[in-house]
């Protein structure tokens, strides 16, 4: 058959690109938790019309990253402790399944990608750059999911992990959560994977993930963490 008739990859829709851009901005902390979202301002920033922005915000509401109120407008989500706990449990299930599959079937790539992320995180921690640290943190956990090789898990992780990743950014950059402890836990998880000790790797995933929920629980009890955030507009 002629090479001219090769399968055509469908183009990415403008709405999908818009979803990715806004999601990334929320997770990176560029659109703060509780921030009011202006469709027109986002459209101007992205150089597009308001229609794909409106559709993107609706899609991000399904992911839990955006809250839309007919009378008040659209806002970046404000985390609820119960929801954070449930998302964190879901995240652990997906990461533990992926890490066991990756150790068995894709060990070299798993170690390479985890080690690269650890290098980035260590350099960011040395510079006390919390934002770059949390980006390396995201790379580390994404590498676990991707190395597992299950497209359904990857898709589910991407759709549901956003609020937890955004909260992690907030805790690292605003609340100065303990980078040294986080770095130590990531290195320990890397070593468990290097040793092909799936049981220990799963245990470490649970321990590491629990610290995020604990840190948020403390933040809620000790500070007015989200007071007045809805006055910020993007």
NULUMPA-315857 format. One record per residue: residue in one letter; chain; residue number from 1; x, y, z of N, C-alpha, C, O in turn. Coordinates in nm, 3 decimals, decimal comma. Each point is the difference from the previous one (the first is absolute). Example, Ala and Ser with C-alpha at 12.3 -4.5 7.8 and 13.67 -1.06 7.14 Angstrom:
<nodes>
A_A_1_1,319_-0,569_0,780_-0,089_0,119_0,000_0,090_0,120_0,000_0,104_-0,002_0,066
S_A_2_-0,139_0,107_-0,138_0,082_0,119_0,006_-0,077_0,109_0,073_0,051_0,111_0,017
</nodes>
This chain:
<nodes>
X_A_1_0,084_-0,120_0,000_-0,084_0,120_0,000_0,088_0,125_0,000_0,106_0,002_0,062
X_A_2_-0,150_0,099_-0,131_0,077_0,124_-0,011_0,025_0,062_0,137_-0,087_0,001_0,087
X_A_3_0,209_0,053_-0,071_0,033_0,068_0,125_-0,081_0,128_0,016_-0,006_0,056_0,109
X_A_4_-0,055_-0,009_-0,218_-0,084_0,119_0,008_-0,127_-0,025_0,080_-0,066_0,094_0,045
X_A_5_0,032_-0,222_-0,028_-0,123_-0,035_0,071_0,027_-0,044_0,144_-0,077_-0,078_0,056
X_A_6_0,185_0,126_0,003_0,029_-0,029_0,139_-0,110_0,058_0,089_-0,064_0,100_-0,033
X_A_7_0,045_-0,166_0,145_-0,102_0,046_0,094_0,026_0,146_0,041_0,114_0,039_0,025
X_A_8_-0,220_0,039_-0,019_0,009_0,141_0,038_-0,028_0,014_0,149_-0,104_-0,045_0,049
X_A_9_0,194_0,108_0,023_-0,025_0,028_0,141_-0,095_0,118_0,009_0,025_0,105_-0,059
X_A_10_-0,135_-0,121_0,132_-0,096_0,111_0,009_0,063_0,120_0,068_0,072_-0,016_0,099
X_A_11_-0,097_0,137_-0,148_0,058_0,119_0,061_-0,059_0,025_0,138_-0,116_-0,031_0,026
X_A_12_0,197_0,087_0,062_-0,047_0,036_0,133_-0,092_0,120_-0,011_0,035_0,099_-0,066
X_A_13_-0,151_-0,105_0,129_-0,095_0,110_-0,010_0,048_0,119_0,082_0,078_-0,014_0,095
X_A_14_-0,126_0,133_-0,133_0,036_0,121_0,073_-0,046_-0,008_0,144_0,069_0,047_0,091
X_A_15_-0,186_-0,107_-0,069_-0,051_-0,014_0,136_0,093_-0,087_0,084_0,026_0,031_0,117
X_A_16_0,023_-0,141_-0,175_0,090_-0,089_0,074_0,130_0,071_0,036_0,050_-0,016_0,111
X_A_17_0,003_0,095_-0,204_0,122_0,076_0,030_-0,027_0,101_0,111_0,083_0,020_0,088
X_A_18_-0,200_0,044_-0,094_-0,037_0,099_0,101_-0,012_-0,066_0,137_0,045_0,056_0,100
X_A_19_-0,107_-0,174_-0,095_-0,010_-0,075_0,126_0,139_-0,026_0,056_0,025_0,022_0,119
X_A_20_0,066_-0,069_-0,205_0,136_-0,031_0,045_0,071_0,124_0,055_0,066_-0,006_0,103
X_A_21_-0,081_0,119_-0,173_0,069_0,123_0,042_-0,053_0,049_0,135_0,078_0,036_0,088
X_A_22_-0,210_-0,035_-0,072_-0,058_0,049_0,125_0,029_-0,098_0,113_0,032_0,042_0,112
X_A_23_-0,042_-0,173_-0,140_0,033_-0,100_0,101_0,144_0,017_0,049_0,026_0,001_0,120
X_A_24_0,067_0,013_-0,215_0,141_0,016_0,037_0,021_0,126_0,085_0,080_-0,001_0,093
X_A_25_-0,151_0,109_-0,126_0,015_0,125_0,074_-0,052_-0,014_0,143_0,057_0,058_0,092
X_A_26_-0,164_-0,134_-0,075_-0,053_-0,022_0,135_0,096_-0,087_0,080_0,031_0,031_0,115
X_A_27_0,015_-0,140_-0,175_0,089_-0,092_0,070_0,132_0,068_0,036_0,056_-0,027_0,106
X_A_28_-0,007_0,115_-0,194_0,126_0,070_0,026_-0,015_0,116_0,097_0,099_0,061_0,040
X_A_29_-0,223_-0,030_-0,001_-0,022_0,109_0,093_-0,009_0,136_-0,065_-0,009_0,102_0,069
X_A_30_0,011_-0,097_-0,203_-0,011_0,128_-0,069_-0,142_0,056_0,011_-0,020_0,122_-0,003
X_A_31_-0,077_-0,211_0,015_-0,137_0,037_0,032_-0,026_-0,055_0,141_-0,023_-0,119_0,015
X_A_32_0,027_0,205_0,088_-0,002_-0,048_0,138_-0,132_-0,068_0,038_-0,105_0,025_-0,060
X_A_33_0,112_-0,110_0,161_-0,120_-0,064_0,052_-0,099_0,107_0,047_0,039_0,094_0,069
X_A_34_-0,166_-0,109_-0,107_-0,103_0,095_0,037_-0,010_0,121_-0,090_-0,088_0,083_0,018
X_A_35_0,179_-0,072_-0,116_0,004_0,117_-0,089_-0,123_0,004_-0,091_-0,043_-0,102_-0,053
X_A_36_-0,015_0,222_0,037_-0,113_0,018_-0,092_0,054_0,001_-0,143_0,100_0,066_-0,028
X_A_37_-0,166_-0,138_-0,060_0,045_-0,014_-0,138_-0,090_0,080_-0,094_-0,121_-0,022_-0,006
X_A_38_0,181_0,114_-0,067_-0,071_0,079_-0,099_0,018_-0,064_-0,137_0,113_-0,013_-0,048
X_A_39_-0,223_-0,028_-0,015_0,009_-0,060_-0,133_0,069_0,095_-0,098_0,085_-0,043_-0,078
X_A_40_-0,120_0,171_0,083_0,058_0,096_-0,094_0,148_0,018_0,023_0,079_0,005_-0,095
X_A_41_-0,039_0,006_0,221_0,142_0,020_0,028_0,082_-0,122_-0,041_0,109_0,014_-0,056
X_A_42_-0,161_-0,134_0,084_0,070_-0,122_-0,042_0,007_-0,008_-0,152_0,103_-0,038_-0,055
X_A_43_-0,212_0,074_-0,012_-0,001_-0,002_-0,146_0,104_0,097_-0,055_0,071_-0,033_-0,095
X_A_44_-0,061_0,153_0,154_0,098_0,099_-0,045_0,142_-0,051_0,022_0,087_0,018_-0,086
X_A_45_-0,062_-0,080_0,200_0,133_-0,052_0,031_0,041_-0,111_-0,096_0,117_-0,009_-0,039
X_A_46_-0,214_-0,075_0,000_0,029_-0,113_-0,088_-0,012_0,036_-0,148_0,039_-0,078_-0,086
X_A_47_-0,092_0,197_0,057_-0,014_0,044_-0,138_-0,107_-0,075_-0,077_0,015_-0,027_-0,119
X_A_48_-0,125_-0,006_0,188_-0,108_-0,074_-0,063_-0,133_0,066_0,037_-0,003_0,097_0,075
X_A_49_-0,108_-0,152_-0,127_-0,131_0,053_0,035_-0,046_-0,057_0,134_0,065_-0,089_0,056
X_A_50_-0,176_0,140_-0,005_-0,049_-0,045_0,130_-0,063_-0,140_-0,006_-0,004_-0,069_0,102
X_A_51_-0,043_0,026_-0,218_-0,072_-0,126_-0,009_0,083_-0,121_0,045_-0,048_-0,078_0,083
X_A_52_0,172_0,059_-0,135_0,078_-0,114_0,048_0,040_0,012_0,147_0,018_-0,100_0,068
X_A_53_-0,004_0,224_-0,019_0,029_0,019_0,142_-0,118_-0,046_0,085_0,018_-0,068_0,101
X_A_54_-0,138_0,105_-0,143_-0,121_-0,041_0,073_-0,011_-0,153_0,003_-0,030_-0,059_0,104
X_A_55_0,054_-0,005_-0,220_-0,006_-0,146_-0,006_0,110_-0,064_0,085_-0,022_-0,102_0,065
X_A_56_0,139_0,164_-0,065_0,112_-0,053_0,078_-0,029_0,007_0,149_0,030_-0,094_0,074
X_A_57_-0,088_0,204_-0,029_-0,033_0,014_0,142_-0,103_-0,105_0,041_0,006_-0,054_0,111
X_A_58_-0,102_0,026_-0,200_-0,100_-0,103_0,030_0,068_-0,137_0,013_-0,035_-0,079_0,088
X_A_59_0,131_0,051_-0,176_0,072_-0,128_0,006_0,084_-0,008_0,128_0,009_-0,107_0,061
X_A_60_0,052_0,217_-0,022_0,082_0,002_0,121_-0,085_-0,009_0,126_0,049_-0,042_0,105
X_A_61_-0,175_0,082_-0,114_-0,090_-0,020_0,113_-0,021_-0,150_0,023_-0,006_-0,045_0,114
X_A_62_-0,005_-0,031_-0,222_-0,014_-0,145_0,012_0,122_-0,061_0,067_-0,012_-0,095_0,077
X_A_63_0,131_0,149_-0,106_0,123_-0,049_0,061_0,016_0,044_0,145_0,087_-0,051_0,070
X_A_64_-0,170_0,145_-0,025_0,010_0,047_0,137_0,091_0,119_0,019_0,023_0,041_0,114
X_A_65_0,030_0,015_-0,223_0,093_0,113_0,010_-0,069_0,135_-0,001_0,058_0,100_0,042
X_A_66_-0,181_-0,096_-0,091_-0,074_0,127_-0,014_-0,139_-0,018_0,059_-0,062_-0,106_-0,015
X_A_67_0,014_0,209_0,083_-0,137_0,004_0,052_-0,075_0,109_-0,075_0,045_0,115_-0,005
X_A_68_-0,160_-0,149_-0,052_-0,079_0,096_-0,077_-0,133_0,023_0,072_-0,075_-0,095_0,026
X_A_69_0,047_0,220_0,005_-0,126_0,038_0,062_-0,074_0,093_-0,095_0,056_0,100_-0,044
X_A_70_-0,182_-0,131_0,010_-0,074_0,082_-0,097_-0,008_0,148_0,040_-0,004_0,087_-0,086
X_A_71_0,001_-0,059_0,215_-0,016_0,138_0,046_0,133_0,068_0,033_0,011_0,122_-0,010
X_A_72_0,089_-0,201_0,048_0,126_0,060_0,046_0,111_-0,008_-0,104_0,093_0,081_0,004
X_A_73_-0,100_-0,174_-0,095_0,104_-0,015_-0,100_0,083_-0,126_0,020_-0,043_-0,093_0,069
X_A_74_0,162_0,091_-0,129_0,088_-0,117_0,006_0,120_0,030_0,090_0,054_0,111_0,000
X_A_75_-0,013_-0,213_0,075_0,110_0,014_0,094_0,089_-0,123_-0,007_-0,047_-0,111_-0,027
X_A_76_0,177_0,131_0,051_0,086_-0,115_0,027_-0,051_-0,062_0,130_-0,038_0,071_0,092
X_A_77_0,038_-0,203_-0,086_-0,059_-0,071_0,114_0,066_0,039_0,133_0,117_0,040_0,003
X_A_78_-0,192_-0,053_0,103_0,053_0,009_0,136_-0,015_-0,139_0,062_-0,111_-0,050_0,013
X_A_79_0,221_-0,013_0,024_-0,005_-0,141_0,039_-0,084_-0,027_0,124_0,001_0,078_0,096
X_A_80_-0,074_-0,187_-0,101_-0,075_-0,053_0,113_0,081_-0,119_0,054_0,046_-0,084_-0,077
X_A_81_-0,029_0,077_0,209_0,087_-0,101_0,060_-0,044_-0,142_-0,038_0,084_-0,084_-0,030
X_A_82_-0,216_0,058_0,032_-0,047_-0,134_-0,034_0,032_-0,032_-0,146_0,041_-0,112_-0,031
X_A_83_-0,061_0,209_-0,057_0,030_-0,023_-0,141_0,149_-0,024_-0,021_0,038_-0,088_-0,077
X_A_84_0,045_0,165_0,147_0,146_-0,018_-0,011_0,039_-0,140_0,047_0,083_-0,066_-0,062
X_A_85_-0,143_0,021_0,172_0,029_-0,132_0,052_-0,038_-0,109_-0,101_0,075_-0,096_-0,020
X_A_86_-0,190_0,112_-0,044_-0,046_-0,100_-0,097_0,086_0,000_-0,126_0,033_-0,106_-0,053
X_A_87_0,002_0,226_0,004_0,086_0,007_-0,118_0,137_-0,059_0,030_0,059_-0,068_-0,084
X_A_88_-0,010_0,093_0,205_0,130_-0,053_0,038_-0,002_-0,153_0,005_0,096_-0,065_-0,040
X_A_89_-0,206_0,009_0,089_-0,014_-0,146_0,003_-0,003_-0,055_-0,142_0,063_-0,102_-0,029
X_A_90_-0,136_0,169_-0,059_-0,007_-0,040_-0,141_0,138_0,006_-0,063_0,040_-0,090_-0,073
X_A_91_0,032_0,196_0,101_0,136_0,017_-0,053_0,091_-0,114_0,044_0,077_-0,052_-0,081
X_A_92_-0,086_0,012_0,208_0,085_-0,108_0,050_-0,029_-0,131_-0,071_0,091_-0,075_-0,034
X_A_93_-0,220_0,047_0,012_-0,038_-0,123_-0,070_0,063_-0,004_-0,139_0,056_-0,103_-0,041
X_A_94_-0,064_0,215_-0,032_0,053_0,004_-0,137_0,152_-0,006_-0,001_0,059_-0,070_-0,082
X_A_95_0,006_0,142_0,173_0,147_0,001_0,003_0,055_-0,135_0,042_0,101_-0,046_-0,055
X_A_96_-0,164_-0,019_0,152_0,051_-0,130_0,044_-0,017_-0,106_-0,108_0,088_-0,085_-0,019
X_A_97_-0,200_0,089_-0,051_-0,019_-0,095_-0,111_0,104_0,024_-0,109_0,056_-0,094_-0,056
X_A_98_-0,031_0,222_0,026_0,094_0,035_-0,106_0,143_-0,035_0,038_0,078_-0,046_-0,083
X_A_99_-0,043_0,069_0,208_0,138_-0,023_0,040_0,032_-0,150_-0,001_0,111_-0,040_-0,034
X_A_100_-0,210_-0,042_0,070_0,022_-0,144_-0,003_0,015_-0,048_-0,145_0,087_-0,083_-0,030
X_A_101_-0,171_0,134_-0,061_0,011_-0,037_-0,141_0,131_0,049_-0,059_0,064_-0,072_-0,077
X_A_102_-0,023_0,193_0,112_0,122_0,057_-0,057_0,124_-0,076_0,047_0,091_-0,023_-0,079
X_A_103_-0,088_-0,015_0,206_0,113_-0,078_0,052_0,012_-0,132_-0,077_0,110_-0,045_-0,031
X_A_104_-0,225_-0,016_0,002_0,001_-0,130_-0,068_0,028_0,012_-0,149_0,067_-0,087_-0,056
X_A_105_-0,116_0,193_-0,008_0,001_0,002_-0,147_0,078_0,115_-0,063_0,030_-0,005_-0,119
X_A_106_0,003_0,107_0,195_0,062_0,120_-0,061_0,100_0,062_0,097_0,003_0,122_0,020
X_A_107_0,077_-0,207_0,041_0,085_0,040_0,113_0,100_0,109_-0,036_0,014_0,098_0,072
X_A_108_0,055_-0,115_-0,183_0,105_0,096_-0,037_-0,058_0,140_-0,024_0,056_0,099_0,048
X_A_109_-0,166_-0,090_-0,120_-0,061_0,130_-0,027_-0,054_0,063_0,128_0,011_0,121_0,019
X_A_110_-0,067_-0,203_0,067_-0,050_0,050_0,129_0,113_0,066_0,078_-0,015_0,113_0,048
X_A_111_0,127_-0,182_-0,034_0,112_0,054_0,076_0,057_0,126_-0,065_0,032_0,097_0,069
X_A_112_-0,018_-0,099_-0,200_0,054_0,115_-0,071_-0,084_0,125_0,024_0,054_0,107_0,030
X_A_113_-0,185_-0,120_-0,044_-0,088_0,116_0,012_-0,015_0,046_0,144_-0,005_0,120_0,026
X_A_114_-0,001_-0,213_0,068_-0,008_0,038_0,141_0,129_0,070_0,043_-0,005_0,100_0,072
X_A_115_0,120_-0,151_-0,117_0,128_0,059_0,037_0,014_0,140_-0,057_0,052_0,089_0,067
X_A_116_-0,097_-0,069_-0,191_0,006_0,133_-0,062_-0,084_0,100_0,078_0,042_0,114_0,022
X_A_117_-0,161_-0,157_0,020_-0,087_0,087_0,079_0,063_0,031_0,135_-0,008_0,114_0,048
X_A_118_0,071_-0,213_0,014_0,066_0,022_0,129_0,114_0,100_-0,012_0,021_0,082_0,089
X_A_119_0,052_-0,088_-0,199_0,109_0,096_-0,022_-0,055_0,142_-0,009_0,057_0,092_0,059
X_A_120_-0,166_-0,075_-0,131_-0,063_0,132_-0,011_-0,050_0,049_0,136_0,016_0,116_0,035
X_A_121_-0,077_-0,206_0,040_-0,053_0,036_0,131_0,111_0,038_0,097_-0,012_0,096_0,075
X_A_122_0,121_-0,173_-0,078_0,111_0,027_0,091_0,062_0,137_-0,028_0,034_0,074_0,092
X_A_123_-0,020_-0,040_-0,220_0,055_0,130_-0,037_-0,094_0,112_0,043_0,045_0,104_0,050
X_A_124_-0,176_-0,125_-0,069_-0,097_0,101_0,042_0,000_0,016_0,152_-0,010_0,112_0,050
X_A_125_0,021_-0,223_0,022_0,004_0,007_0,146_0,125_0,074_0,047_-0,005_0,078_0,095
X_A_126_0,117_-0,102_-0,163_0,125_0,070_0,035_-0,015_0,151_-0,016_0,055_0,077_0,078
X_A_127_-0,130_-0,036_-0,181_-0,023_0,142_-0,025_-0,120_0,054_0,079_-0,031_0,119_-0,007
X_A_128_-0,035_-0,208_0,081_-0,122_0,035_0,073_-0,106_0,058_-0,094_-0,071_0,095_0,033
X_A_129_0,062_-0,157_-0,152_-0,097_0,040_-0,101_-0,117_-0,097_0,006_0,002_-0,105_-0,064
X_A_130_-0,104_0,141_0,143_-0,112_-0,092_0,024_-0,079_-0,029_-0,127_-0,048_-0,112_-0,018
X_A_131_0,033_0,211_-0,070_-0,079_-0,021_-0,121_0,067_-0,101_-0,092_-0,066_-0,091_-0,050
X_A_132_0,197_0,105_0,028_0,071_-0,096_-0,084_0,005_-0,138_0,067_-0,002_-0,103_-0,068
X_A_133_0,008_0,104_0,201_-0,001_-0,128_0,071_-0,131_-0,074_-0,026_0,001_-0,120_-0,028
X_A_134_-0,112_0,190_0,037_-0,128_-0,068_-0,018_-0,019_-0,046_-0,145_-0,069_-0,099_-0,024
X_A_135_0,129_0,170_-0,072_-0,006_-0,046_-0,138_0,079_-0,130_-0,017_-0,042_-0,091_-0,071
X_A_136_0,158_0,083_0,137_0,075_-0,125_-0,001_-0,076_-0,112_0,069_0,004_-0,115_-0,043
X_A_137_-0,073_0,150_0,150_-0,084_-0,095_0,073_-0,107_-0,058_-0,093_-0,024_-0,120_0,000
X_A_138_-0,040_0,207_-0,078_-0,101_-0,047_-0,096_0,062_-0,094_-0,103_-0,059_-0,103_-0,034
X_A_139_0,178_0,137_-0,016_0,068_-0,086_-0,097_0,027_-0,138_0,060_-0,016_-0,102_-0,067
X_A_140_0,058_0,100_0,193_0,032_-0,125_0,069_-0,122_-0,092_0,002_0,009_-0,117_-0,038
X_A_141_-0,122_0,170_0,083_-0,119_-0,084_0,014_-0,060_-0,035_-0,136_-0,054_-0,109_-0,019
X_A_142_0,062_0,202_-0,076_-0,047_-0,032_-0,136_0,085_-0,110_-0,062_-0,052_-0,083_-0,076
X_A_143_0,182_0,081_0,107_0,087_-0,103_-0,057_-0,040_-0,139_0,050_0,012_-0,098_-0,073
X_A_144_-0,060_0,091_0,196_-0,048_-0,128_0,053_-0,121_-0,048_-0,080_-0,007_-0,115_-0,044
X_A_145_-0,087_0,206_0,025_-0,122_-0,035_-0,073_0,031_-0,039_-0,145_-0,047_-0,102_-0,049
X_A_146_0,127_0,184_-0,019_0,031_-0,026_-0,140_0,081_-0,129_-0,017_-0,021_-0,074_-0,096
X_A_147_0,112_0,046_0,189_0,082_-0,120_-0,011_-0,081_-0,126_0,023_0,042_-0,109_-0,041
X_A_148_-0,157_0,122_0,105_-0,086_-0,117_0,019_-0,057_-0,052_-0,130_-0,032_-0,119_-0,011
X_A_149_0,018_0,208_-0,087_-0,040_-0,043_-0,134_-0,146_-0,030_-0,018_-0,039_-0,059_-0,102
X_A_150_-0,046_0,098_0,198_-0,144_-0,024_-0,012_-0,068_0,132_-0,038_-0,005_0,092_0,081
X_A_151_-0,046_-0,085_-0,203_-0,055_0,126_-0,050_-0,126_0,042_0,077_-0,026_0,119_0,017
X_A_152_-0,052_-0,216_0,028_-0,120_0,031_0,076_0,036_0,064_0,134_-0,064_0,097_0,042
X_A_153_0,167_-0,151_0,025_0,046_0,059_0,126_0,055_0,140_-0,024_-0,027_0,092_0,077
X_A_154_0,104_-0,077_-0,184_0,057_0,131_-0,032_-0,110_0,103_-0,022_0,010_0,113_0,049
X_A_155_-0,113_-0,152_-0,122_-0,110_0,091_-0,028_-0,075_0,036_0,127_-0,033_0,116_0,023
X_A_156_0,005_-0,215_0,060_-0,070_0,024_0,126_0,081_0,089_0,092_-0,055_0,090_0,064
X_A_157_0,185_-0,114_-0,057_0,089_0,080_0,085_-0,002_0,146_-0,044_-0,010_0,091_0,083
X_A_158_0,020_-0,068_-0,212_0,002_0,136_-0,053_-0,131_0,073_0,028_0,001_0,119_0,031
X_A_159_-0,114_-0,191_-0,041_-0,131_0,063_0,021_-0,027_0,033_0,145_-0,074_0,094_0,029
X_A_160_0,133_-0,169_0,064_-0,041_0,014_0,140_0,107_0,056_0,092_-0,031_0,042_0,112
X_A_161_0,156_-0,040_-0,155_0,108_0,036_0,092_0,022_0,151_0,009_0,070_0,046_0,091
X_A_162_-0,129_0,030_-0,183_0,025_0,144_-0,005_-0,019_0,073_0,132_0,090_0,074_0,041
X_A_163_-0,204_-0,092_0,029_-0,018_0,073_0,126_0,107_-0,031_0,103_0,043_0,090_0,073
X_A_164_0,002_-0,215_-0,066_0,103_-0,037_0,096_0,133_0,065_-0,036_0,073_0,045_0,088
X_A_165_-0,041_-0,042_-0,217_0,125_0,061_-0,044_-0,001_0,151_0,024_0,101_0,058_0,039
X_A_166_-0,217_0,005_-0,061_-0,011_0,144_0,026_0,016_0,029_0,148_0,065_0,098_0,039
X_A_167_-0,126_-0,183_0,044_0,014_0,018_0,145_0,144_-0,018_0,042_0,049_0,074_0,086
X_A_168_0,020_-0,171_-0,145_0,140_-0,022_0,034_0,083_0,123_-0,034_0,086_0,040_0,078
X_A_169_-0,112_0,021_-0,195_0,070_0,122_-0,036_-0,025_0,109_0,104_0,092_0,069_0,043
X_A_170_-0,218_-0,056_-0,002_-0,036_0,104_0,097_0,072_-0,023_0,133_0,051_0,095_0,059
X_A_171_-0,047_-0,219_-0,013_0,065_-0,028_0,127_0,150_0,023_-0,006_0,059_0,049_0,097
X_A_172_0,001_-0,082_-0,210_0,145_0,020_-0,013_0,036_0,148_-0,013_0,098_0,045_0,058
X_A_173_-0,177_0,030_-0,135_0,038_0,138_-0,031_-0,056_0,101_0,099_0,064_0,103_0,025
X_A_174_-0,182_-0,129_0,032_-0,062_0,095_0,092_0,024_-0,040_0,145_0,035_0,084_0,083
X_A_175_-0,054_-0,211_-0,053_0,009_-0,046_0,139_0,139_-0,051_0,036_0,024_-0,038_0,115
X_A_176_0,069_0,036_-0,213_0,138_-0,043_0,027_0,005_-0,140_0,062_0,071_-0,023_0,098
X_A_177_-0,146_-0,068_-0,156_0,003_-0,138_0,045_0,143_-0,053_-0,013_0,078_0,049_-0,081
X_A_178_-0,044_-0,149_0,161_0,137_-0,049_0,020_0,059_-0,063_-0,127_-0,032_-0,114_-0,032
X_A_179_0,116_0,188_-0,039_0,062_-0,051_-0,122_0,101_-0,110_0,031_0,012_-0,097_-0,076
X_A_180_0,061_0,112_0,186_0,104_-0,099_0,034_-0,062_-0,137_0,024_0,051_-0,101_-0,048
X_A_181_-0,158_0,097_0,123_-0,067_-0,129_0,025_-0,054_-0,057_-0,130_0,014_-0,120_-0,026
X_A_182_-0,075_0,204_-0,057_-0,053_-0,045_-0,127_0,110_-0,059_-0,088_-0,018_-0,105_-0,060
X_A_183_0,132_0,174_0,054_0,112_-0,047_-0,082_0,048_-0,136_0,049_0,028_-0,089_-0,081
X_A_184_-0,017_0,073_0,212_0,046_-0,126_0,058_-0,094_-0,115_-0,036_0,044_-0,111_-0,030
X_A_185_-0,175_0,139_0,032_-0,098_-0,104_-0,032_0,005_-0,039_-0,147_-0,016_-0,118_-0,033
X_A_186_0,037_0,214_-0,055_0,011_-0,032_-0,143_0,124_-0,085_-0,027_-0,005_-0,094_-0,078
X_A_187_0,115_0,128_0,142_0,123_-0,078_-0,019_-0,016_-0,143_0,053_0,050_-0,095_-0,060
X_A_188_-0,119_0,081_0,172_-0,024_-0,133_0,056_-0,086_-0,084_-0,095_0,023_-0,119_-0,017
X_A_189_-0,122_0,184_-0,045_-0,086_-0,071_-0,096_0,080_-0,041_-0,123_-0,019_-0,109_-0,053
X_A_190_0,108_0,197_0,008_0,087_-0,033_-0,113_0,086_-0,123_0,033_0,015_-0,089_-0,083
X_A_191_0,041_0,085_0,203_0,086_-0,113_0,039_-0,080_-0,130_0,011_0,051_-0,106_-0,036
X_A_192_-0,175_0,113_0,085_-0,083_-0,120_0,007_-0,026_-0,054_-0,141_0,000_-0,121_-0,022
X_A_193_-0,023_0,212_-0,072_-0,022_-0,042_-0,140_0,129_-0,056_-0,060_-0,002_-0,097_-0,075
X_A_194_0,113_0,160_0,109_0,128_-0,050_-0,051_0,024_-0,144_0,046_0,053_-0,082_-0,075
X_A_195_-0,094_0,053_0,200_0,017_-0,135_0,056_-0,111_-0,096_-0,043_0,001_-0,117_0,038
X_A_196_-0,096_0,168_-0,118_-0,114_-0,079_-0,046_-0,084_-0,053_0,117_-0,056_-0,109_-0,007
X_A_197_0,050_0,188_0,113_-0,078_-0,037_0,118_-0,137_0,068_-0,010_-0,021_0,109_0,054
X_A_198_-0,072_-0,173_-0,123_-0,131_0,059_-0,025_-0,079_0,020_0,129_-0,071_0,100_0,013
X_A_199_0,083_-0,192_0,082_-0,073_0,014_0,126_0,044_0,124_0,076_-0,082_0,076_0,051
X_A_200_0,214_-0,055_-0,044_0,052_0,119_0,069_-0,037_0,127_-0,076_-0,029_0,102_0,062
X_A_201_0,032_-0,108_-0,193_-0,038_0,117_-0,080_-0,145_0,038_0,026_-0,032_0,118_0,015
X_A_202_-0,057_-0,217_-0,009_-0,140_0,029_0,029_-0,017_0,061_0,140_-0,077_0,093_0,018
X_A_203_0,150_-0,146_0,078_-0,008_0,055_0,137_0,045_0,146_0,001_-0,063_0,083_0,066
X_A_204_0,170_-0,052_-0,138_0,052_0,136_-0,003_-0,096_0,096_-0,071_-0,010_0,116_0,039
X_A_205_-0,059_-0,164_-0,141_-0,101_0,083_-0,067_-0,106_0,042_0,100_-0,038_0,117_0,005
X_A_206_-0,011_-0,211_0,076_-0,102_0,030_0,099_0,050_0,100_0,104_-0,071_0,095_0,034
X_A_207_0,192_-0,116_0,016_0,057_0,089_0,102_0,017_0,141_-0,057_-0,037_0,098_0,064
X_A_208_0,093_-0,091_-0,183_0,026_0,130_-0,063_-0,131_0,075_-0,027_-0,009_0,119_0,028
X_A_209_-0,091_-0,188_-0,081_-0,126_0,065_-0,035_-0,074_0,048_0,125_-0,066_0,103_-0,003
X_A_210_0,077_-0,177_0,112_-0,070_0,037_0,123_0,049_0,134_0,053_-0,077_0,073_0,063
X_A_211_0,203_-0,040_-0,086_0,055_0,126_0,051_-0,068_0,121_-0,064_-0,013_0,105_0,064
X_A_212_-0,029_-0,119_-0,190_-0,068_0,112_-0,066_-0,133_0,030_0,068_-0,032_0,116_0,027
X_A_213_-0,046_-0,220_0,000_-0,128_0,019_0,067_0,020_0,055_0,141_-0,073_0,088_0,043
X_A_214_0,173_-0,141_0,027_0,029_0,048_0,136_0,038_0,148_-0,002_-0,045_0,077_0,085
X_A_215_0,127_-0,037_-0,182_0,043_0,139_-0,009_-0,118_0,092_-0,027_-0,008_0,110_0,054
X_A_216_-0,083_-0,156_-0,138_-0,117_0,082_-0,031_-0,094_0,009_0,121_-0,058_0,106_0,027
X_A_217_0,044_-0,216_0,045_-0,084_0,000_0,120_0,054_0,101_0,101_-0,077_0,075_0,061
X_A_218_0,208_-0,073_-0,042_0,063_0,095_0,092_-0,021_0,143_-0,048_-0,031_0,089_0,078
X_A_219_0,048_-0,069_-0,210_-0,016_0,135_-0,057_-0,142_0,051_0,023_-0,018_0,118_0,031
X_A_220_-0,081_-0,204_-0,045_-0,138_0,042_0,021_-0,028_0,033_0,146_-0,076_0,092_0,031
X_A_221_0,138_-0,167_0,059_-0,028_0,021_0,142_0,075_0,120_0,058_-0,044_0,060_0,098
X_A_222_0,157_-0,024_-0,160_0,085_0,104_0,058_-0,006_0,134_-0,071_0,044_0,100_0,056
X_A_223_-0,097_-0,095_-0,177_0,000_0,124_-0,076_-0,131_0,021_-0,071_-0,076_-0,094_-0,021
X_A_224_0,049_0,218_-0,017_-0,113_0,031_-0,089_0,054_-0,005_-0,142_0,011_0,101_-0,069
X_A_225_0,023_-0,222_0,026_0,078_-0,021_-0,122_-0,065_0,059_-0,124_0,069_0,052_-0,088
X_A_226_-0,201_-0,058_0,079_-0,066_0,041_-0,123_-0,086_0,125_0,017_-0,074_0,037_-0,091
X_A_227_0,082_0,028_0,206_-0,079_0,122_0,021_0,037_0,108_-0,100_0,117_0,035_-0,014
X_A_228_-0,216_0,016_-0,056_0,023_0,112_-0,090_0,058_-0,039_-0,135_0,023_0,088_-0,083
X_A_229_0,002_-0,216_0,058_0,061_-0,036_-0,127_-0,091_0,029_-0,118_0,049_0,026_-0,110
X_A_230_-0,181_-0,030_0,131_-0,091_0,023_-0,112_0,003_0,145_-0,048_-0,061_0,033_-0,102
X_A_231_0,132_0,054_0,175_0,012_0,140_-0,045_0,108_0,012_-0,107_0,009_0,102_-0,069
X_A_232_0,074_-0,206_0,054_0,103_0,000_-0,105_-0,066_-0,044_-0,130_-0,073_-0,099_-0,003
X_A_233_0,101_0,173_-0,106_-0,064_-0,031_-0,128_0,105_-0,026_-0,105_0,100_0,071_-0,009
X_A_234_-0,122_-0,175_-0,072_0,088_-0,027_-0,113_-0,082_-0,003_-0,127_0,055_-0,021_-0,109
</nodes>
